[in-house]
Amino acid sequence: MMQLKVFMPFAAFADISGVLSMVVETTQGALGMLPNRLDCVAVLNAGILSYSNATEDEMFIAVDEGVLVKTGNTVLVSTRRAVAGNNLDTLHKLVEEEFLLQDELERNRHATMLKLETGFLRRFAMFQHET
């Protein structure tokens, strides 16, 4: 069995033990994993990571782009954003809410940074002109 750990920039998202199999979307296509698979590294596309274990039905984690590293029986996933669910319909709604909200926040942050940079450049130009 494998140990699946999912990390985001500011939080550990999941630590799941007893994983029997998993499938994830990489830049090279779908990648399936079983416990005895050789160690590997893969670049992830935004998509669905599905896994199963002995106690639960198939579970799903929507991940943004990231990196997967398998060493021994441990699978580490590093991604910008992740949302988990046991039903694809529910997960789809959560992804829309969570990711769209994050995209809006990023756009607002970007607009604020542009305003700050513009103000700085304007003041710097005025300072240069005065001296």
Order of alpha helices (4+ residues) and beta strands (2+ residues): beta-beta-beta-beta-beta-beta-beta-beta-beta-alpha
